[in-house]
Amino acid sequence: MYLAWNEIIRNKLKFSLIIGIVIMISYLLLLLSGLANGLMNLNKEAVEQWEADAIVINADANQNVQQSMIKIEDIKDKFEEQANLKELAVIISNSAVEDNAIVFGLDEGSFLMPDLVEGEMFTNENEVVGDYSLKESGFSIGDTLELSNSEETLKITGFTESAQYRSSSLLFSNNETIEKLNPMLSEDLINALVVRDSNWKNVELSDDMEVLAIDEYIENLPGYLPQQLTLNFMIIFLFIISSSVIGIFLYVLTLQKTSLFGVLKAQGFTNGYLARSVLGQTLIVTMIGTLVGLALTLLTGIFLPPAVPIEFDYLTMIIYMMVLIVVAMLGSLFSVISVRKVDPLKAIG
């Protein structure tokens, strides 16, 4: 490590270029992971806040809650803890802003009821509570919302923490409100049943109903899985490209130092010592590059506008940094192999 560090100090320009490449790669990789998490949360944020085990929908609904219809009497008291859910997609607007939203109709006292961060909970018909992303879009408490597909108007009484669902903002209301917006959702019908019960698989239901684990339901949300796979493949290819680029740069540097390695071998330095020096240089360079890349990523996250869906999972970022270092170390093995092949007599002569 002594030899590795001293060579970096003596050749600042060369190693600064490599560090710069590692910074750009790690910056892109970590920023991409944050964007991937942000996009995924646009679909599942509200579902994860349920802290539920499963969801019951109609078997013919193609795993789409809004297309599902269930009679309340068919699922009453079937599970340890359950909550009725009515759902409707709408387009809302105030005097200045228009946005897509999904309305949840909830029973009073349901565990699906959100926690307020501002304002008051809805108490009357046509009153709603919006998730915080609506406030960031330009809506405010007291706004009267016009609906594109209904003559009814809604009034915002408060905001909850951000709880987006299927890439849309959420409005929470009582059953009376959503039944006015969609008359098909009567007192006897709901779209889905959200379940908290560790033994939900053992509950028998009629053949016209389907029970999905929450993780399975999230994976089947429209667009969720294709987005996830696309971004994951981009990250995997970025790892492969980074290892190749770093490996090539270090290999070129190693070839330029062939005569130096020959002299060191003639003086008694072993292949193992020189190999550890090359690996040590790679470790130092990638650690500096990834740490600077992390700092730049977090700084970028502060200044990005709210419209950009980015959310950092620090555990994932640390794992990606460690994987990037390991991949770079693997890429430097070509340099280690070339060091072992250096013949002192030929290198000096």
Buried (B, 14 or more C-beta within 10 A) or exposed (E): EEBBEEBBEEBEEBBEEBBEBBBBBBBBBBBBBBBBBBBBBBBBBBBBBBEBBBBBBBBEBEBBBBEBBBBEEBBEEBBEEBBBBBBBEBBBBBEEBEBEBBBBBBBEEBBBBBEBBBBEBBEEBBBBBBBBBBBBBEBBBEBEBBBEEBEBEBBBBBBBBBBBBBBBBBBBBBBEBBBBBBEEBEEEBBBBBBBBBEEBEEBEBEEEBBBBBBEEBBBEBEEBEEBBEEBEEBBEEBBEEBBEBBBEBBBEBBEEBBBBBBEBBEEEBEBEEBBBBBBBBBBBBBBBBBBBBBEBBBEBBEEBEEEEBBBBBEEBBEEBBEBBBBBBBEBBBBBBEBBEEBEBEEBEE
